[in-house]
Amino acid sequence: MGLLALDRSHAGAAAKTLGSSFWDFPFPGEYWPDEAQRARCFPPLWRAMVKALSRHGEVHATSPDFEGVAAWQPPGFHLSAGHMWRAAPSDMLVFYRNGGGKVTVGLNFQEKMRRRNAPMPHWFLGPIGVDPEHQGEGHASRLMRPMLDRADAEGVPVFLDTNSEFNISLYEHFGFRVMERLDMPEAPIWNVGMLREPQ
């Protein structure tokens, strides 16, 4: 079965999958150590991202059951808070009223790392998440492979970042290599930028 291309009408279901997949991740979890606050902030954050990226990039789910979701920013596009405000103003208002500014610090740090390590036109993968109940079933590969093949056909590299040692190994399997690893601001975590050249 092929991937499901998402639009803004799918934002709620996609946000649920991304929220569960990132719930225990160092970023953004360390910026919201209070679980009640995280529960308030996660849904509007992911909804706003999906709404903005379904308009400016591509967002896919593994199936109508949303076992996994991946968003892709096309070459030349960099998602900003402005894009998210225009796509989902009410979600962004809730996000910022519940401590979203702290996470924005981390997102800005990641964006600077991206610009440093991938100054050329490239696809950007992120966020990508698989619901914990469906991890280990090959959904990450299903989400990544078609777009990696497309990037190869276009002769364009792909960039991503992660805070997970496990994910570094996973992405290396797909041809990504670590470009930079730095501590993130205002939280006891690190961030890795990874680049995959066309193959």
N, CA, C and O of each residue as an XYZ file, in Angstrom:
796
protein
N       0.844     -1.186      0.000
C       0.000      0.000      0.000
C       0.885      1.244      0.000
O       1.883      1.296      0.719
N       0.524      2.248     -0.805
C       1.283      3.480     -0.863
C       1.018      4.358      0.338
O       0.129      4.097      1.148
N       1.816      5.409      0.429
C       1.652      6.342      1.532
C       0.445      7.236      1.306
O       0.026      7.468      0.172
N      -0.105      7.732      2.406
C      -1.228      8.662      2.360
C      -0.688     10.086      2.403
O      -0.024     10.467      3.367
N      -0.966     10.875      1.367
C      -0.563     12.284      1.349
C      -1.537     13.076      2.210
O      -2.751     12.978      2.031
N      -1.003     13.863      3.149
C      -1.845     14.564      4.108
C      -2.066     16.017      3.714
O      -1.223     16.642      3.071
N      -3.222     16.540      4.116
C      -3.498     17.970      4.029
C      -3.924     18.443      5.415
O      -3.869     17.681      6.380
N      -4.345     19.690      5.510
C      -4.622     20.253      6.829
C      -5.773     19.533      7.538
O      -5.862     19.578      8.765
N      -6.646     18.875      6.787
C      -7.749     18.160      7.428
C      -7.262     16.952      8.229
O      -7.987     16.440      9.082
N      -6.037     16.496      7.958
C      -5.470     15.358      8.677
C      -4.638     15.783      9.890
O      -4.045     14.938     10.560
N      -4.592     17.075     10.171
C      -3.653     17.575     11.183
C      -3.889     16.959     12.559
O      -2.928     16.664     13.270
N      -5.138     16.761     12.945
C      -5.414     16.206     14.270
C      -4.898     14.788     14.424
O      -4.257     14.466     15.424
N      -5.171     13.935     13.443
C      -4.708     12.546     13.508
C      -3.191     12.473     13.436
O      -2.573     11.694     14.162
N      -2.585     13.277     12.567
C      -1.133     13.282     12.460
C      -0.492     13.787     13.746
O       0.538     13.265     14.172
N      -1.095     14.802     14.370
C      -0.563     15.350     15.619
C      -0.608     14.314     16.732
O       0.290     14.268     17.573
N      -1.636     13.488     16.744
C      -1.724     12.450     17.764
C      -0.563     11.462     17.625
O       0.047     11.078     18.622
N      -0.257     11.052     16.394
C       0.856     10.129     16.164
C       2.184     10.775     16.531
O       3.007     10.159     17.207
N       2.398     12.010     16.091
C       3.664     12.682     16.397
C       3.795     12.918     17.904
O       4.878     12.757     18.467
N       2.703     13.294     18.549
C       2.758     13.521     19.987
C       3.149     12.273     20.757
O       3.973     12.339     21.670
N       2.567     11.139     20.400
C       2.909      9.898     21.107
C       4.325      9.456     20.787
O       5.011      8.916     21.655
N       4.775      9.672     19.567
C       6.118      9.211     19.194
C       7.216     10.073     19.823
O       8.314      9.581     20.081
N       6.930     11.343     20.069
C       7.939     12.243     20.636
C       7.762     12.466     22.144
O       8.513     13.238     22.740
N       6.787     11.808     22.764
C       6.461     12.100     24.161
C       7.675     11.957     25.075
O       7.884     12.798     25.949
N       8.473     10.918     24.895
C       9.617     10.667     25.773
C      10.953     11.080     25.156
O      12.009     10.765     25.705
N      10.916     11.774     24.034
C      12.158     12.205     23.397
C      12.799     13.333     24.207
O      12.099     14.126     24.837
N      14.143     13.400     24.188
C      14.814     14.503     24.901
C      14.342     15.876     24.428
O      14.103     16.770     25.240
N      14.211     16.038     23.118
C      13.675     17.296     22.590
C      12.415     16.957     21.814
O      12.440     16.143     20.891
N      11.322     17.582     22.192
C      11.172     18.748     23.052
C      10.851     18.452     24.519
O      10.558     19.381     25.272
N      10.898     17.202     24.941
C      10.509     16.851     26.301
C      11.262     17.586     27.388
O      10.669     17.983     28.391
N      12.579     17.775     27.205
C      13.371     18.463     28.229
C      12.986     19.931     28.371
O      13.212     20.528     29.423
N      12.413     20.514     27.336
C      11.959     21.899     27.430
C      10.598     21.995     28.118
O      10.191     23.067     28.566
N       9.901     20.860     28.195
C       8.626     20.771     28.917
C       8.692     19.593     29.873
O       8.004     18.600     29.640
N       9.486     19.651     30.938
C       9.558     18.509     31.857
C       8.242     18.237     32.573
O       7.990     17.108     32.995
N       7.404     19.252     32.714
C       6.104     19.071     33.333
C       5.169     18.407     32.320
O       4.868     18.982     31.274
N       4.719     17.207     32.634
C       3.927     16.443     31.677
C       2.582     17.089     31.367
O       2.086     16.974     30.246
N       1.991     17.763     32.339
C       0.709     18.434     32.084
C       0.895     19.555     31.070
O       0.071     19.738     30.174
N       1.986     20.306     31.220
C       2.262     21.374     30.262
C       2.555     20.792     28.879
O       2.103     21.323     27.864
N       3.317     19.696     28.850
C       3.622     19.049     27.572
C       2.335     18.573     26.894
O       2.187     18.680     25.677
N       1.415     18.049     27.693
C       0.150     17.562     27.141
C      -0.664     18.700     26.536
O      -1.402     18.493     25.573
N      -0.532     19.912     27.104
C      -1.239     21.065     26.542
C      -0.551     21.576     25.281
O      -1.217     22.050     24.360
N       0.771     21.484     25.233
C       1.532     22.084     24.136
C       1.716     21.173     22.932
O       1.765     21.647     21.797
N       1.817     19.873     23.169
C       2.100     18.972     22.058
C       1.059     19.033     20.941
O       1.435     19.224     19.784
N      -0.230     18.880     21.237
C      -1.191     18.855     20.123
C      -1.154     20.105     19.243
O      -1.105     19.973     18.020
N      -1.174     21.323     19.821
C      -1.143     22.485     18.930
C       0.175     22.631     18.171
O       0.183     23.097     17.031
N       1.294     22.235     18.794
C       2.579     22.304     18.092
C       2.559     21.431     16.856
O       2.884     21.896     15.763
N       2.179     20.163     17.013
C       2.207     19.239     15.878
C       1.139     19.587     14.859
O       1.374     19.457     13.658
N      -0.041     20.029     15.310
C      -1.069     20.431     14.337
C      -0.585     21.587     13.483
O      -0.763     21.582     12.265
N       0.029     22.582     14.122
C       0.515     23.744     13.369
C       1.596     23.337     12.372
O       1.612     23.819     11.239
N       2.505     22.448     12.793
C       3.543     21.990     11.867
C       2.945     21.254     10.677
O       3.322     21.504      9.533
N       2.013     20.348     10.948
C       1.409     19.576      9.858
C       0.643     20.490      8.909
O       0.736     20.341      7.691
N      -0.115     21.437      9.463
C      -0.868     22.353      8.606
C       0.066     23.178      7.725
O      -0.195     23.352      6.534
N       1.152     23.687      8.306
C       2.082     24.505      7.530
C       2.833     23.676      6.499
O       2.987     24.097      5.352
N       3.300     22.498      6.901
C       4.116     21.698      5.983
C       3.277     20.996      4.923
O       3.789     20.690      3.847
N       2.007     20.734      5.197
C       1.164     20.173      4.142
C       0.900     21.213      3.057
O       0.557     20.867      1.926
N       1.061     22.479      3.404
C       0.888     23.556      2.422
C       2.188     23.859      1.689
O       2.186     24.081      0.478
N       3.294     23.868      2.420
C       4.569     24.296      1.828
C       5.494     23.141      1.476
O       6.478     23.338      0.764
N       5.197     21.946      1.958
C       6.043     20.797      1.686
C       5.195     19.579      1.416
O       4.191     19.649      0.707
N       5.604     18.459      1.986
C       4.851     17.219      1.836
C       4.799     16.521      3.188
O       5.797     16.447      3.904
N       3.615     16.012      3.524
C       3.432     15.253      4.752
C       2.741     13.955      4.380
O       1.736     13.953      3.670
N       3.291     12.844      4.870
C       2.757     11.523      4.545
C       2.469     10.735      5.817
O       3.133     10.904      6.839
N       1.478      9.882      5.727
C       1.219      8.877      6.763
C       1.348      7.501      6.129
O       1.183      7.335      4.921
N       1.647      6.520      6.970
C       1.816      5.168      6.458
C       0.512      4.597      5.916
O       0.526      3.802      4.976
N      -0.611      4.995      6.500
C      -1.924      4.501      6.077
C      -2.987      5.368      6.751
O      -2.646      6.245      7.546
N      -4.252      5.144      6.454
C      -5.303      5.884      7.162
C      -5.336      5.611      8.665
O      -6.056      6.290      9.396
N      -4.566      4.628      9.135
C      -4.472      4.365     10.567
C      -3.372      5.185     11.243
O      -3.254      5.160     12.469
N      -2.570      5.906     10.469
C      -1.568      6.831     11.003
C      -0.583      6.158     11.953
O      -0.287      6.686     13.025
N      -0.075      4.984     11.553
C       0.949      4.344     12.384
C       2.204      5.214     12.464
O       2.867      5.270     13.499
N       2.520      5.890     11.360
C       3.674      6.775     11.312
C       3.385      7.974     10.430
O       2.540      7.914      9.537
N       4.104      9.077     10.692
C       3.930     10.326      9.941
C       5.304     10.923      9.680
O       6.166     10.927     10.559
N       5.502     11.425      8.469
C       6.751     12.113      8.128
C       6.433     13.375      7.346
O       5.574     13.377      6.464
N       7.141     14.454      7.682
C       6.994     15.729      6.985
C       8.305     16.083      6.310
O       9.383     15.850      6.855
N       8.199     16.646      5.125
C       9.374     16.973      4.312
C       9.301     18.426      3.859
O       8.293     18.866      3.306
N      10.374     19.161      4.098
C      10.481     20.527      3.593
C      11.273     20.486      2.298
O      12.359     19.908      2.267
N      10.758     21.087      1.221
C      11.431     20.997     -0.076
C      12.659     21.908     -0.140
O      12.821     22.802      0.691
N      13.514     21.677     -1.123
C      14.685     22.542     -1.282
C      14.287     24.012     -1.358
O      13.359     24.387     -2.074
N      15.011     24.833     -0.601
C      14.771     26.266     -0.602
C      13.756     26.740      0.414
O      13.589     27.947      0.588
N      13.071     25.831      1.091
C      12.066     26.228      2.081
C      12.571     25.938      3.486
O      13.124     24.869      3.743
N      12.381     26.889      4.395
C      12.715     26.724      5.805
C      11.490     27.104      6.622
O      11.067     28.260      6.614
N      10.920     26.135      7.326
C       9.734     26.389      8.137
C      10.052     27.405      9.227
O      11.042     27.270      9.945
N       9.209     28.416      9.341
C       9.395     29.447     10.366
C       8.155     29.530     11.242
O       7.106     28.974     10.917
N       8.296     30.235     12.359
C       7.132     30.475     13.215
C       6.060     31.235     12.454
O       4.868     31.033     12.687
N       6.474     32.107     11.547
C       5.511     32.853     10.731
C       4.657     31.938      9.874
O       3.448     32.141      9.766
N       5.270     30.931      9.262
C       4.494     29.959      8.483
C       3.471     29.253      9.365
O       2.330     29.032      8.959
N       3.895     28.905     10.570
C       3.001     28.178     11.469
C       1.882     29.078     11.980
O       0.745     28.626     12.115
N       2.183     30.339     12.265
C       1.142     31.282     12.693
C       0.099     31.461     11.594
O      -1.100     31.471     11.870
N       0.556     31.602     10.343
C      -0.394     31.806      9.238
C      -1.238     30.556      8.993
O      -2.413     30.657      8.642
N      -0.639     29.379      9.178
C      -1.360     28.135      8.915
C      -2.313     27.767     10.044
O      -3.355     27.155      9.808
N      -1.953     28.145     11.287
C      -2.739     27.680     12.445
C      -2.648     28.683     13.578
O      -2.029     28.390     14.601
N      -3.250     29.868     13.431
C      -3.105     30.901     14.465
C      -3.644     30.482     15.823
O      -3.024     30.788     16.841
N      -4.774     29.795     15.875
C      -5.323     29.422     17.188
C      -4.432     28.376     17.857
O      -4.240     28.427     19.072
N      -3.888     27.435     17.095
C      -2.970     26.454     17.667
C      -1.717     27.129     18.209
O      -1.250     26.788     19.295
N      -1.175     28.073     17.468
C       0.046     28.745     17.898
C      -0.200     29.593     19.140
O       0.685     29.725     19.985
N      -1.383     30.163     19.256
C      -1.709     30.944     20.452
C      -1.701     30.039     21.684
O      -1.150     30.409     22.720
N      -2.301     28.872     21.578
C      -2.294     27.918     22.691
C      -0.869     27.465     22.988
O      -0.470     27.368     24.148
N      -0.116     27.191     21.943
C       1.275     26.755     22.080
C       2.098     27.768     22.878
O       2.783     27.392     23.830
N       2.040     29.027     22.507
C       2.834     30.049     23.189
C       2.311     30.365     24.582
O       3.092     30.706     25.471
N       1.021     30.257     24.784
C       0.470     30.511     26.122
C       0.866     29.425     27.118
O       0.748     29.613     28.329
N       1.332     28.296     26.606
C       1.711     27.172     27.467
C       3.205     26.862     27.393
O       3.614     25.703     27.456
N       4.006     27.908     27.258
C       5.454     27.724     27.316
C       6.132     27.424     26.009
O       7.265     26.942     26.002
N       5.478     27.691     24.907
C       6.066     27.407     23.605
C       7.337     28.171     23.310
O       8.154     27.731     22.501
N       7.514     29.306     23.953
C       8.726     30.089     23.716
C       9.989     29.327     24.052
O      11.022     29.514     23.409
N       9.911     28.448     25.079
C      11.084     27.656     25.456
C      11.469     26.704     24.332
O      12.653     26.531     24.042
N      10.484     26.090     23.703
C      10.760     25.154     22.618
C      11.263     25.895     21.386
O      12.076     25.365     20.629
N      10.783     27.116     21.185
C      11.241     27.901     20.045
C      12.742     28.137     20.106
O      13.404     28.191     19.070
N      13.286     28.279     21.317
C      14.742     28.412     21.472
C      15.442     27.196     20.864
O      16.421     27.337     20.131
N      14.932     26.000     21.176
C      15.519     24.783     20.634
C      15.333     24.666     19.134
O      16.249     24.245     18.427
N      14.158     25.035     18.639
C      13.911     24.976     17.194
C      14.832     25.928     16.442
O      15.341     25.584     15.375
N      15.048     27.118     16.986
C      15.960     28.077     16.345
C      17.391     27.551     16.331
O      18.116     27.750     15.357
N      17.797     26.884     17.403
C      19.130     26.282     17.460
C      19.276     25.222     16.370
O      20.292     25.173     15.676
N      18.256     24.376     16.222
C      18.298     23.345     15.188
C      18.348     23.961     13.798
O      19.048     23.461     12.917
N      17.610     25.040     13.603
C      17.603     25.684     12.282
C      18.978     26.257     11.943
O      19.416     26.167     10.796
N      19.660     26.843     12.922
C      21.010     27.360     12.669
C      21.970     26.223     12.326
O      22.830     26.375     11.458
N      21.825     25.089     13.003
C      22.648     23.931     12.690
C      22.385     23.464     11.258
O      23.311     23.123     10.522
N      21.134     23.454     10.888
C      20.775     23.058      9.515
C      21.412     23.978      8.486
O      22.000     23.506      7.513
N      21.304     25.273      8.688
C      21.863     26.225      7.717
C      23.386     26.102      7.615
O      23.962     26.302      6.546
N      24.030     25.773      8.738
C      25.483     25.611      8.738
C      25.917     24.358      7.981
O      26.888     24.381      7.224
N      25.201     23.288      8.190
C      25.628     21.987      7.676
C      24.991     21.599      6.344
O      25.429     20.645      5.702
N      23.981     22.318      5.935
C      23.340     22.047      4.645
C      23.009     23.363      3.956
O      21.836     23.695      3.787
N      24.037     24.121      3.555
C      23.773     25.420      2.925
C      23.282     25.297      1.483
O      22.793     26.267      0.904
N      23.412     24.108      0.910
C      22.984     23.882     -0.460
C      21.492     23.543     -0.514
O      20.907     23.225      0.521
N      20.856     23.602     -1.699
C      19.465     23.145     -1.791
C      19.357     21.687     -1.330
O      20.166     20.846     -1.723
N      18.369     21.399     -0.509
C      18.231     20.053      0.045
C      16.801     19.829      0.519
O      16.067     20.781      0.782
N      16.419     18.572      0.623
C      15.197     18.211      1.312
C      15.504     18.121      2.802
O      16.589     17.689      3.190
N      14.555     18.526      3.631
C      14.703     18.402      5.083
C      13.626     17.454      5.595
O      12.438     17.660      5.349
N      14.046     16.420      6.305
C      13.120     15.447      6.871
C      12.855     15.782      8.328
O      13.767     15.776      9.155
N      11.616     16.071      8.631
C      11.272     16.316     10.014
C      10.033     17.187     10.154
O       9.851     18.161      9.424
N       9.191     16.818     11.099
C       9.353     15.673     11.994
C       8.974     14.364     11.320
O       8.207     14.339     10.358
N       9.527     13.279     11.844
C       9.119     11.936     11.464
C       8.919     11.156     12.763
O       9.773     11.172     13.650
N       7.792     10.485     12.857
C       7.507      9.740     14.074
C       6.623      8.537     13.807
O       5.762      8.558     12.928
N       6.853      7.496     14.577
C       6.033      6.286     14.517
C       5.446      6.058     15.902
O       6.161      6.107     16.903
N       4.151      5.811     15.953
C       3.498      5.552     17.228
C       4.217      4.406     17.942
O       4.526      3.390     17.319
N       4.483      4.560     19.240
C       5.215      3.503     19.961
C       4.610      2.117     19.821
O       5.341      1.127     19.843
N       3.292      2.022     19.677
C       2.659      0.713     19.527
C       3.011      0.038     18.204
O       2.812     -1.166     18.040
N       3.537      0.822     17.260
C       3.835      0.275     15.930
C       5.318      0.369     15.572
O       5.693      0.140     14.423
N       6.148      0.700     16.533
C       7.576      0.762     16.240
C       8.130     -0.647     16.049
O       7.653     -1.603     16.659
N       9.147     -0.758     15.188
C       9.739     -2.052     14.877
C       9.013     -2.811     13.784
O       9.332     -3.970     13.518
N       8.032     -2.170     13.140
C       7.260     -2.833     12.084
C       7.646     -2.347     10.682
O       6.997     -2.709      9.701
N       8.696     -1.533     10.589
C       9.152     -1.071      9.280
C       8.502      0.201      8.782
O       8.679      0.567      7.619
N       7.746      0.893      9.640
C       7.036      2.089      9.182
C       7.982      3.249      8.880
O       7.735      4.014      7.947
N       9.050      3.392      9.644
C      10.000      4.474      9.360
C      10.610      4.299      7.980
O      10.752      5.268      7.234
N      10.966      3.085      7.640
C      11.519      2.804      6.310
C      10.500      3.110      5.219
O      10.843      3.689      4.188
N       9.246      2.721      5.446
C       8.191      2.996      4.458
C       8.005      4.490      4.257
O       7.734      4.944      3.145
N       8.151      5.255      5.333
C       7.981      6.704      5.227
C       9.159      7.369      4.522
O       8.983      8.359      3.812
N      10.353      6.829      4.716
C      11.552      7.484      4.204
C      11.920      7.081      2.779
O      12.302      7.933      1.976
N      11.811      5.800      2.459
C      12.379      5.294      1.214
C      11.889      6.008     -0.045
O      12.722      6.368     -0.877
N      10.574      6.236     -0.235
C      10.142      6.892     -1.478
C      10.732      8.289     -1.658
O      11.107      8.665     -2.769
N      10.817      9.066     -0.565
C      11.352     10.423     -0.689
C      12.864     10.417     -0.842
O      13.414     11.286     -1.519
N      13.547      9.460     -0.230
C      14.993      9.355     -0.448
C      15.277      8.989     -1.906
O      16.209      9.514     -2.515
N      14.470      8.091     -2.455
C      14.624      7.747     -3.877
C      14.363      8.968     -4.753
O      15.056      9.181     -5.748
N      13.378      9.756     -4.389
C      13.075     10.972     -5.157
C      14.237     11.960     -5.079
O      14.634     12.541     -6.089
N      14.778     12.148     -3.878
C      15.915     13.055     -3.720
C      17.104     12.573     -4.542
O      17.804     13.380     -5.154
N      17.338     11.259     -4.559
C      18.418     10.716     -5.372
C      18.188     11.013     -6.851
O      19.113     11.407     -7.560
N      16.958     10.826     -7.311
C      16.639     11.080     -8.714
C      16.810     12.554     -9.069
O      17.174     12.893    -10.195
N      16.544     13.427     -8.094
C      16.700     14.872     -8.309
C      18.141     15.332     -8.107
O      18.484     16.469     -8.433
N      18.988     14.445     -7.568
C      20.375     14.817     -7.283
C      20.509     15.798     -6.137
O      21.401     16.647     -6.132
N      19.602     15.676     -5.150
C      19.549     16.635     -4.041
C      19.822     15.892     -2.726
O      19.285     14.805     -2.514
N      20.652     16.465     -1.837
C      20.865     15.834     -0.533
C      19.655     15.980      0.380
O      18.720     16.724      0.084
N      19.690     15.256      1.498
C      18.635     15.310      2.512
C      19.297     15.561      3.856
O      20.319     14.955      4.178
N      18.710     16.458      4.637
C      19.219     16.780      5.968
C      18.155     16.448      7.002
O      16.958     16.530      6.726
N      18.602     16.072      8.199
C      17.708     15.867      9.341
C      18.491     16.101     10.620
O      19.716     16.222     10.593
N      17.783     16.165     11.741
C      18.467     16.203     13.033
C      17.756     15.287     14.008
O      16.589     14.942     13.821
N      18.475     14.898     15.054
C      17.928     13.985     16.044
C      18.637     14.167     17.369
O      19.736     14.717     17.429
N      17.992     13.695     18.444
C      18.569     13.683     19.793
C      18.672     12.260     20.320
O      18.894     12.058     21.514
N      18.513     11.279     19.453
C      18.449      9.883     19.863
C      19.611      9.079     19.299
O      19.832      9.062     18.088
N      20.356      8.410     20.179
C      21.446      7.543     19.717
C      20.906      6.439     18.815
O      21.520      6.108     17.801
N      19.762      5.872     19.179
C      19.166      4.822     18.358
C      18.878      5.339     16.955
O      19.158      4.662     15.966
N      18.315      6.547     16.873
C      17.970      7.087     15.564
C      19.200      7.391     14.720
O      19.147      7.284     13.495
N      20.309      7.769     15.356
C      21.534      7.993     14.584
C      21.888      6.723     13.810
O      22.183      6.780     12.616
N      21.859      5.586     14.490
C      22.162      4.313     13.829
C      21.160      4.009     12.725
O      21.532      3.535     11.652
N      19.881      4.283     12.993
C      18.848      4.050     11.990
C      19.117      4.886     10.741
O      19.074      4.375      9.623
N      19.390      6.164     10.937
C      19.601      7.041      9.785
C      20.905      6.718      9.064
O      20.978      6.857      7.843
N      21.907      6.301      9.772
C      23.154      5.887      9.117
C      22.896      4.711      8.184
O      23.529      4.601      7.134
N      21.984      3.845      8.555
C      21.610      2.710      7.702
C      21.066      3.190      6.355
O      21.210      2.505      5.342
N      20.442      4.372      6.349
C      19.879      4.924      5.114
C      20.866      5.846      4.380
O      20.492      6.491      3.401
N      22.100      5.910      4.838
C      23.111      6.678      4.130
C      23.391      8.056      4.688
O      24.162      8.808      4.092
N      22.781      8.419      5.830
C      23.069      9.710      6.455
C      24.379      9.610      7.233
O      24.743      8.538      7.715
N      25.081     10.733      7.350
C      26.282     10.772      8.178
C      26.201     11.980      9.103
O      25.628     13.013      8.757
N      26.784     11.827     10.275
C      26.770     12.900     11.266
C      27.665     14.029     10.802
O      28.827     13.817     10.457
N      27.111     15.236     10.795
C      27.864     16.428     10.411
C      28.325     17.218     11.634
O      29.417     17.788     11.643
N      27.487     17.245     12.658
C      27.777     18.078     13.828
C      26.960     17.567     15.013
O      25.822     17.127     14.856
N      27.556     17.632     16.189
C      26.856     17.263     17.426
C      27.169     18.335     18.462
O      28.331     18.542     18.812
N      26.141     19.013     18.951
C      26.318     20.118     19.885
C      25.291     20.045     21.003
O      24.196     19.517     20.814
N      25.647     20.578     22.170
C      24.685     20.727     23.252
C      23.681     21.804     22.884
O      24.034     22.824     22.291
N      22.435     21.567     23.239
C      21.385     22.535     22.948
C      21.283     23.557     24.081
O      21.679     23.274     25.212
N      20.754     24.744     23.778
C      20.652     25.777     24.822
C      19.514     25.507     25.793
O      18.463     24.991     25.414
N      19.740     25.859     27.042
C      18.712     25.879     28.078
C      18.103     24.512     28.384
O      17.001     24.429     28.926
N      18.823     23.437     28.033
C      18.351     22.085     28.360
C      19.545     21.142     28.321
O      20.469     21.357     27.536
N      19.549     20.098     29.155
C      20.692     19.189     29.220
C      20.653     18.104     28.138
O      20.699     16.912     28.444
N      20.570     18.522     26.886
C      20.500     17.575     25.777
C      21.379     18.049     24.637
O      21.808     19.202     24.610
N      21.643     17.156     23.697
C      22.450     17.471     22.525
C      21.607     17.311     21.266
O      20.526     16.724     21.295
N      22.113     17.837     20.179
C      21.449     17.716     18.889
C      22.483     17.305     17.851
O      23.608     17.804     17.852
N      22.099     16.404     16.977
C      22.961     15.938     15.891
C      22.351     16.321     14.560
O      21.172     16.060     14.319
N      23.136     16.937     13.694
C      22.720     17.205     12.324
C      23.311     16.137     11.417
O      24.497     15.822     11.516
N      22.490     15.579     10.533
C      22.929     14.500      9.647
C      22.565     14.824      8.207
O      21.494     15.361      7.924
N      23.475     14.487      7.305
C      23.290     14.798      5.885
C      23.433     13.507      5.078
O      24.282     12.665      5.369
N      22.599     13.374      4.079
C      22.666     12.247      3.138
C      22.860     12.799      1.745
O      21.998     13.506      1.223
N      23.993     12.475      1.141
C      24.261     12.901     -0.236
C      23.458     12.038     -1.204
O      23.122     10.899     -0.881
N      23.149     12.567     -2.385
C      22.425     11.749     -3.380
C      23.204     10.472     -3.686
O      24.433     10.474     -3.758
N      22.465      9.397     -3.863
C      23.085      8.094     -4.125
C      22.543      7.487     -5.411
O      22.949      6.390     -5.794
